[in-house]
Amino acid sequence: MVDRASVLPGGPDAVAASCELRNVESGESPDLIVRIPKAVKSVFRGVVCQNGLACSDIIQVWLDVSNHGSRGVEQAEFIWKRHLRDALGLSASVA
């Protein structure tokens, strides 16, 4: 769990925190997937705080996953249908 921003890439504690990370073994489910975003500066511009923890808002997550190669379109469509479409009062597909 990331409980402070200083352990994120570029933070002062990032190197020490990365020592605790390990690759997932075959057949094992990861607890955390670390992915460096293409537009690093935009990720936390739309920050929301939940219980004192800074998180990307749902629109930023939707934008980021829609650009991901392997299953990004599928993930973006799921977020759109499950959260954004009704919240924005729209019924059209993302595509």
Secondary structure by P-SEA (a helix, b strand, c coil): ccccccccccccaaaaaaaacccccccccccbbbbbbcccccccccccccccbbbbcaaaaaaaaaaccccaaaaaaaaaaaccccccccccccc
